[in-house]
Amino acid sequence: MHVLNDDVFIFDNVVHMYDNSDDNLEQPGSTVDRLWHLKIGAGSRRGSGSNQPPDDRPETAVGGLGDGYARRWAVQDFGNFLFSDSLTDMAMAQAVVLYDIYKDGFAPVQAQYEFAQAYPDKVLFCGGVDPMYPSDAGVLEEMTRQVEEMGAKSFKFYNGHIDEMSWRCDDRELAYPMYERALELGVRVVQFHKGFPISRAPLDTLTPLDIERAARDFPDLTFAIHHLALPYFEECVYIAARYPNVVLVLSGTMHLPFIAPWDFKTYLGRLLRDVGSDRLLWGSEAPLSGNPRPAIEWFWNMQIDEELQDRHGFPQITETDKRRVLGLNQARLFNVQVPDKSGASIKTQQAALIAEVSAPTAS
């Protein structure tokens, strides 16, 4: 096994300061959705032997489930959890505005902001709004507030809801004004929860097909599709292959190496073949699935099996691919220039990698 290099920059696209506490539940039925969220975490930690993440702890432990997870996370707890032993250098704290289930959202806007403020050199703040659940000022005004007062670098949207309040991401009257406001505010990356149902929202509200027209109509925006839109993987791949301003986030899939590694390699091989490693982003969903370190180390050491290459024409994954996915792509998207562990700037690393894959002798 190859040891993860000290100079690998890890920039996690998606972490959350969750509030799964009782007093944040919007309605009695919200307990059903919260239970599902807990089960997602439990499922992502399944495995045995060498596949079991080493930080598996009792349910009452910080980072665990049950009493240790069905609560409101505190800044210091999550900071220690994420940065003390996870290999993560930087992260983006993303709001989860499921207002149909949680009063302040699954991952409240204010909590993500406070986490970013506590770690200004390590965390970027990704805001969240929903046009069907506007604040008193309205959704566009709230976007402006989150950028101008809170420093939001991106926005995360959840358009599938349990109470018939779902909306389409290509709705010209509802969604397009939000994209226009994002551009006016200098935000160039908008992100979307697709597939991977985490509530009782109808599955057809989570398809990525409504991203296609939006990506076509807003070429100056980058549209990030999370979770590979599973179970809409085929649609996700075809959209990303057609539109260069679509990137794909591996969030929600990083439990697969511990329960279905062949499935993960198949997904990744297809993405490398048809989309390219320059448009794939690392995302752990921490702390939902435990310490990200085991998944990071597994990813760094993985290879695409020869059988998969022979059957499907998948390329072998390279160190260049892994560095891009683990952090350099995220740094490029958000114009982050921080020293890596060897002292070189991210921009310097990125330029070197581009030169490497562009050289005539490159594979």
N, C-alpha and C positions, 0 to 999 in steps of 0.2 A: 504493500500500500504506500502511495506517495503522500508525504506530509504536505499539508496545505502551506504554500509558500508564505513567508512573512510579509511579502510585498503585495499580496492580493488585497485589493480594496473591496470591502463588502458594504454595499449601499442598499439597504432593504427598502423596497418601494412601499411596502405596506405593513405597518404595525398599528395597533389600536390601544388607546386607553379606554378599556371597556367599562360600562356601568351596568352590570347585570344584577343590581341590587333589587330587593323587593319594592322599595319605594319609587323606583324608576319605571315600574311596569305601568303601562297605559290603561289596561283593562284586565278583568279577570282572565280572559282567554289568552292573555300574553304569556301566561305560565307555560302554555303548550309550546309556544315558539322558543321561549327561554330553555325549556327542556331539550329541544332540538339543538340549540346552540351548544349546550353542554355535551350532548351526544356526539356532535361533530368533533369537539375537542377530544372526547374519549376515543372515537374511532381513529383519529389521526395519530394516537399514541399506541395503537395496537402493535403487537409484534412479540417476538421472543428471541432469546439468545442474542446474537450480535446485532440483530435488527432493532432491538429495544433501545430507545433513547436512554442514555445513562442517567438523565435527570428525572426518571420516573419516581414519583413520590406519593405519599399518602394523599387522600383527597383533601385533607385539611391543610396541606402545605401550600405556600405561595407558589403560584404557577400551576397548581394542580386543578382538580375539578371539585364538584360538590361545594362544601362550605368554603373552600379556598378560592373558588372561581365565581360563585354566584354572589358577587359583591361589587363594590365600586373600587377600581384600582386607584392607588395613590401614586403620585409622581415618583417619590423616592423608591417605592417598591418596584415599580416598572423599570425605572432607570437602572437599578441594581440588576434586575432580571435580564434586561436586554443587553447591557454593556459590560457586565462583569465577566461573563464567561461564554458569550455566544459567538465570538469572533466578529461581531457587527461593528463597523466603524461609524456608519451614518444610517439614518432611517428617516422615513417620511411618516409622520403620525397622521392618519387619515380618519376624518369624521365618518361615522356611519349613521345617517339620519333616517333611521326606521321609526318615524314618528307614529306610525300606526301600531307599534308594539311597545316602544319605550317613550316616556314623556320627553326626555332630553336627547333621545337617540341612543342606539346601542353603544356607540362610541361618541359621546357628546362633543360638539364643536369646542366648547370652552375647555374641556379636559385635554383635547389634543393641543390646543393653543398653549395651555399651561405647561404641558410636557415639553413642547418646543421651546418655550421661554426658559425652562429650567436647564435645557441642554442646547444652547444656541449654536454651538459649533458642531453638534452632532445630529440635530433633528430639524427637518423642515415641516412646516404646518400645511396640511391639505384640508381645506375647508369643505363644507357640505351644505347643500340647500336642496329643497324640494318644492317645485312650483305648486304642488297640491297642498302643501302645508306651509303657507307663507307666514313669516313673522308679521308683526303689526305693521312694519314698514314695507313689506312686500319682498318678493324673492330677489329682484334686481338690486334693490337697495341693500338687502342683506349680503349679497355678493360683494357689493362695493364696500360695505363695512368690514367684511372679513379680510379683504385685501388691504384696504387703506389703514384700518385700525389694528388688524391682527397679523398682517403680513402673509396671508395665504398665498402659496405658490402654485396651487392647483385646486381643482374641485373634484369631489367624488359624488356621483349620482347613483341613486337607487330608485328605479322607476317601477318596480314591481311591488304591489301592495296587497294586503289581505282584505281590504275593505272597499274594493271596487274603485280605488283611487289611482290605479295604475295609469301611466302615460307613456307615450312613445318618444323615443329619442330623436326621431325625425319629424316631430310635430312642428310645423312652421310657425304656429302661433304661440305654442307653449314652450318648446325647447329652444328654438332658434334665437329668440331674444336673449337667452342665457349665454349662448355661445358668443353672440355679438357683444354682450357686456363683458365677458371674459377677455376677449380681444382688446376691448377698450381699456381694460384694467391692466393690460400687459401680461395676462395669463395665457400661456401657449399650450398647456397640457390639461385636457379634461379626461376624467376617468369614470369607468362605468362597471358596476357589478352586473355581470351577465352569467346566466346559467347558475350552477351550484346553489340550488335553493336553500336558503337559510331561514325561511319562514313559510307560512301556508299560502303565500302568493301563488296564483296559478302559474304553472310552468311556462305557458306560452307568453307570459309577460316578461320572461327573462331571456328570450331569444336575442342574439346579437344582430339580427337582420335589420333592425331599425338604426343601426350605426352606419350602414352603408351609404345612404343618401346624405346623412349629415357629414360624413368624411368627404364625400364628393363636393358638397356645397361649401365646406369650410376648409379649404386646402391649407390655410395658414395655422390651423389648429392640429395638434396631435391628439388622437383619440386612443386611449388606453383601455383595452378590454381585459377585464380580470377573470381569473379562474379558467382560462381557455374556453369560457362559455359552456363548459361541460353541463349537460350532455350534447350541446350543439357544437361539438368540436369541428366537424366538417365545415359548417357554415363559418365558424370563426377563422379557420385556415384560409378559406377561399376569399373572405373579405380582406384579411391582412395581406394576402398575396396580390390582390388587385389594387390596394390603396397604400402608397408608401407612407402616408401620415397616420397609419394604424399600427400601434404596438401592442404586444400581448404580454400580460403579467402572469407569472407562474403561481401566483397566490392561490391557495385552495387546493393545490396539487402536490405540495411538498410533503404530505403525509404518505404519498404513494410509494416512495422507496422502501418504506418499512412494512408495507402490507401487500404491494403489488408492483415490485420494481420493473417487471417486464412491461407492464402497462405504461409506466412513466417513460421508459426508454423508447417505447413505440411513439408516444406523443412527441417526445423531444426530437426523435429522429425525423419525424414528419415535419416538424417546425424548422429544423435545420435545413431540410431539403427544399421546402416550399416557401418559407418566409425569410429565413436567415437569422443568424445569431445577433445581428446588430439591432434587431427589433424585439428582443426578448428581455424581460425584466424580472429580477429576483423579487420575490415577495413571500414573507414567512407567515403573515397573519398573527405573529406573536402578540400576546401570550397564549392565544387559543390552543395552539398545538404543542406547547411546551418550548423549551429552549431551542432556538434555531440551529445550534451548533451541530448536532448530529446530521441534520439534513444538508448543511453547508459542506461538511466533510465528505458525506456520501457523494454529493454532486461533484466535488472536486476530483474524486477518485474514480468516478464512473466512466465507462466506455460504452459505445454502441456495439452490441454484440455482432459478430460477423454474420450470424444467421439473419439478423434484421437488415444488415447492409445488403446481403445477397438477395433476400426476398423482396425488399422494398426500394432498393437504391438509396438507402439512407447514407449520408456521409458519416465518417467518424467524427466525434466531437473532439475539438482541439483545445489546447490551453488558451489560445486566443478567444475561442468561443466562450469558455468558462469565465474568463476575466470580464468579457463584455457583459455576460448575463449577470454575474454576481455584483457588478457595481459600475462599470465604466459607461454602460448605456444610460443608466439613471443619472450619472454625473453629467453626461453630455446633454441630456434632455433639460436638466435644471441648471445648467451652466455653473456647476459646482467645481471650484478649483481649490482643492485642499491637498496638503502633502500626504502621500501614502506612507507606508511604513518604511520605505527605503529613501524617502525624501523627495522623490520626483513628483511633479504635479500630475493631476489626473489628465489634464489636457495633453501633457507630454506623452503619457502612457497611451492615450487614445490615438494620437497622431502616429505613434510607433506601431500600434496594432493595425491601423488602416494601411500604413506603408507595407506591413508584413503581408497582409492578405491581398494586396494589390500587386505585389512583386510577381514577375513571370514564373519564378520557381515555387511560388506558394501553391499549396495543395487546394 
